[in-house]
Amino acid sequence: MNWNEYVQLLAGLISVVNPIGAMPIFLSLTARKQPLERRQTALTTAFAVAMVLFTSLVAGEPILNFFGIGLPAFRVAGGLLLLLMGISMLRVSDDRARHTPEEDAESQEKSSVAVVPLAIPLLAGPGAISTTIVYAHRDLSLAHYLLFSGVIATISLIVLVILLLAPRIVAVMGQTGMNVVTRVMGLLLTSTAVEFIAGGISELFPILAGG
């Protein structure tokens, strides 16, 4: 992979993680917390996102092999999932598919909501995990894994900054501004999904790719 592809990877994963869309939920779940507690929640959430994505990067292939799932089939399945998420973001629908009212009610009773539901499944959900696993196998060199780890660290830092600034960002952007950003991310995510699906199908059926 070249530098442009790593930039595309960063943009694609940011679209999947969608920290902008998670801001209202973060503010809702931390509404009763003191400022220091809210900052600690944001830090823990960002760290948990990094751990989930890094685990997917390192252990994704063994997990797929354990269940007998081929990477091309997983690429198509992940692409379909991303496509549904992208279409949902383009329509700016509420994100009920990534967390349920039951999870919200349970999380309100916990001392911390940083890991569940904020990190999992809201930010580092199935879409982010599948994207990480698919991109991880585009290059098997050590340099690739180191650069990919840097991408994950950057994403976690972005998540942390956005969550820390969530009250100000929401106040400045307003609902209309957030909807515009969500639609742009949805468009990027849909494009990534089409690429995943096309690549997976071409590997499953080489004759379609002229191979």
C-alpha positions as CSV (number, residue, x, y, z in Angstrom):
1,M,0.0,0.0,0.0
2,N,1.2,3.5,-0.8
3,W,0.7,6.7,1.2
4,N,-2.5,7.7,-0.7
5,E,-4.0,4.4,0.2
6,Y,-3.3,4.9,3.9
7,V,-5.0,8.3,3.7
8,Q,-8.0,6.6,2.1
9,L,-7.9,4.0,4.9
10,L,-7.9,6.8,7.5
11,A,-10.8,8.5,5.8
12,G,-12.7,5.3,5.4
13,L,-12.3,4.2,9.0
14,I,-13.2,7.7,10.3
15,S,-16.4,7.4,8.2
16,V,-17.2,4.0,9.8
17,V,-16.4,5.0,13.3
18,N,-18.3,8.3,12.8
19,P,-17.4,10.2,16.0
20,I,-19.4,13.2,14.9
21,G,-22.6,11.1,14.9
22,A,-21.7,9.7,18.3
23,M,-21.5,13.1,20.0
24,P,-25.2,13.5,20.9
25,I,-25.3,10.0,22.4
26,F,-22.1,10.6,24.3
27,L,-23.6,13.8,25.7
28,S,-26.8,12.1,26.6
29,L,-25.1,9.2,28.4
30,T,-22.7,11.5,30.3
31,A,-25.3,14.2,31.1
32,R,-25.2,13.5,34.8
33,K,-21.4,13.3,35.1
34,Q,-19.1,16.0,36.3
35,P,-16.7,17.6,33.7
36,L,-13.8,15.5,35.0
37,E,-15.8,12.3,34.8
38,R,-16.9,13.2,31.3
39,R,-13.3,13.7,30.2
40,Q,-12.3,10.3,31.8
41,T,-15.2,8.7,29.9
42,A,-13.9,10.2,26.6
43,L,-10.4,9.0,27.3
44,T,-11.5,5.5,28.2
45,T,-13.7,5.3,25.1
46,A,-10.9,6.4,22.8
47,F,-8.6,3.8,24.4
48,A,-11.2,1.0,24.0
49,V,-11.7,1.9,20.4
50,A,-8.0,1.6,19.8
51,M,-7.8,-1.8,21.5
52,V,-10.8,-3.2,19.5
53,L,-9.3,-2.1,16.2
54,F,-5.8,-3.2,17.1
55,T,-7.1,-6.6,18.1
56,S,-8.9,-6.8,14.8
57,L,-5.7,-5.9,13.0
58,V,-3.6,-8.5,14.7
59,A,-6.1,-11.4,15.4
60,G,-8.6,-10.9,12.5
61,E,-7.1,-13.5,10.2
62,P,-6.8,-16.3,12.9
63,I,-10.5,-15.7,13.9
64,L,-11.6,-16.0,10.3
65,N,-9.6,-19.1,9.8
66,F,-11.0,-20.6,13.0
67,F,-14.5,-20.3,11.7
68,G,-13.5,-21.3,8.2
69,I,-14.4,-18.0,6.6
70,G,-12.5,-16.9,3.5
71,L,-11.4,-13.3,3.2
72,P,-13.2,-12.7,-0.2
73,A,-16.5,-13.8,1.4
74,F,-15.8,-11.7,4.5
75,R,-15.0,-8.7,2.2
76,V,-18.4,-9.0,0.5
77,A,-20.3,-9.4,3.8
78,G,-18.4,-6.5,5.3
79,G,-19.1,-4.4,2.2
80,L,-22.8,-5.1,2.4
81,L,-22.8,-4.1,6.0
82,L,-20.9,-0.9,5.3
83,L,-23.3,-0.2,2.4
84,L,-26.3,-0.4,4.7
85,M,-24.6,1.9,7.2
86,G,-23.7,4.4,4.5
87,I,-27.2,4.5,3.2
88,S,-28.5,5.0,6.7
89,M,-26.1,7.9,7.2
90,L,-27.1,9.5,3.9
91,R,-30.7,9.4,5.1
92,V,-29.5,10.7,8.6
93,S,-31.6,8.1,10.4
94,D,-31.2,7.5,14.1
95,D,-28.6,4.9,14.8
96,R,-30.8,2.3,16.4
97,A,-29.0,-0.5,14.6
98,R,-25.8,0.1,16.6
99,H,-27.3,0.4,20.0
100,T,-30.7,-0.5,21.5
101,P,-32.9,1.3,24.1
102,E,-32.2,-1.7,26.4
103,E,-28.5,-1.0,26.1
104,D,-29.0,2.6,26.9
105,A,-31.1,1.9,29.9
106,E,-28.6,-0.6,31.2
107,S,-25.7,1.7,30.6
108,Q,-27.3,4.5,32.6
109,E,-27.2,2.2,35.6
110,K,-23.5,1.6,35.3
111,S,-20.7,3.8,36.7
112,S,-19.1,4.0,33.3
113,V,-20.5,3.9,29.7
114,A,-17.1,4.3,28.1
115,V,-16.7,0.7,26.8
116,V,-20.4,-0.3,26.4
117,P,-22.2,1.2,24.5
118,L,-19.9,4.0,23.5
119,A,-16.8,2.1,22.3
120,I,-18.7,-1.1,21.5
121,P,-20.8,-1.2,19.4
122,L,-21.4,2.5,18.8
123,L,-17.9,3.5,17.6
124,A,-15.9,0.3,17.1
125,G,-18.8,-1.7,15.8
126,P,-19.0,-4.5,13.2
127,G,-18.4,-2.1,10.4
128,A,-15.1,-0.8,11.8
129,I,-14.0,-4.3,12.8
130,S,-14.7,-5.7,9.3
131,T,-13.0,-2.7,7.6
132,T,-9.9,-3.2,9.7
133,I,-9.7,-6.9,9.0
134,V,-10.1,-6.4,5.2
135,Y,-7.5,-3.7,5.0
136,A,-5.1,-5.6,7.2
137,H,-4.6,-8.2,4.5
138,R,-3.8,-5.9,1.7
139,D,-0.1,-6.0,2.7
140,L,1.5,-8.5,5.1
141,S,4.7,-6.6,5.7
142,L,5.8,-5.3,9.1
143,A,5.8,-1.7,7.8
144,H,2.2,-2.1,6.8
145,Y,1.1,-3.2,10.3
146,L,3.1,-0.4,11.9
147,L,1.6,2.2,9.6
148,F,-1.9,0.7,10.2
149,S,-1.3,0.9,13.9
150,G,-0.5,4.5,13.4
151,V,-3.8,5.0,11.6
152,I,-5.6,3.4,14.5
153,A,-3.8,5.6,17.0
154,T,-4.7,8.7,14.9
155,I,-8.4,7.6,14.8
156,S,-8.5,7.1,18.5
157,L,-6.9,10.6,19.0
158,I,-9.6,12.1,16.7
159,V,-12.3,10.3,18.7
160,L,-10.9,11.6,22.0
161,V,-10.7,15.2,20.7
162,I,-14.2,15.2,19.2
163,L,-15.7,13.7,22.4
164,L,-13.9,16.2,24.6
165,L,-15.1,19.1,22.4
166,A,-18.6,17.6,21.9
167,P,-20.5,20.2,23.9
168,R,-18.9,23.1,21.9
169,I,-19.1,21.3,18.5
170,V,-22.8,20.6,18.9
171,A,-23.5,24.1,20.0
172,V,-21.6,25.6,17.0
173,M,-22.7,23.2,14.3
174,G,-26.2,22.7,15.3
175,Q,-28.3,19.8,14.0
176,T,-28.2,21.0,10.4
177,G,-24.4,21.1,10.4
178,M,-24.1,17.7,11.9
179,N,-26.5,16.3,9.4
180,V,-24.4,17.6,6.5
181,V,-21.2,16.1,8.0
182,T,-23.0,12.8,8.5
183,R,-24.2,12.7,4.9
184,V,-20.7,13.4,3.6
185,M,-19.3,10.6,5.8
186,G,-22.1,8.4,4.5
187,L,-21.1,9.0,0.9
188,L,-17.5,8.1,1.7
189,L,-18.6,5.0,3.5
190,T,-20.9,3.9,0.6
191,S,-18.0,4.3,-1.8
192,T,-15.7,2.1,0.4
193,A,-18.5,-0.4,0.6
194,V,-18.8,-0.7,-3.2
195,E,-15.0,-1.2,-3.4
196,F,-15.2,-4.0,-0.8
197,I,-18.0,-5.7,-2.6
198,A,-16.5,-5.5,-6.1
199,G,-13.1,-6.7,-4.8
200,G,-14.7,-9.6,-3.0
201,I,-16.8,-10.7,-5.9
202,S,-13.9,-10.5,-8.3
203,E,-11.9,-12.9,-6.0
204,L,-14.8,-15.3,-5.5
205,F,-15.6,-15.3,-9.3
206,P,-12.3,-14.5,-11.1
207,I,-14.1,-15.0,-14.5
208,L,-16.0,-11.8,-13.8
209,A,-12.8,-9.9,-13.5
210,G,-11.4,-11.4,-16.7
211,G,-9.1,-13.6,-14.8
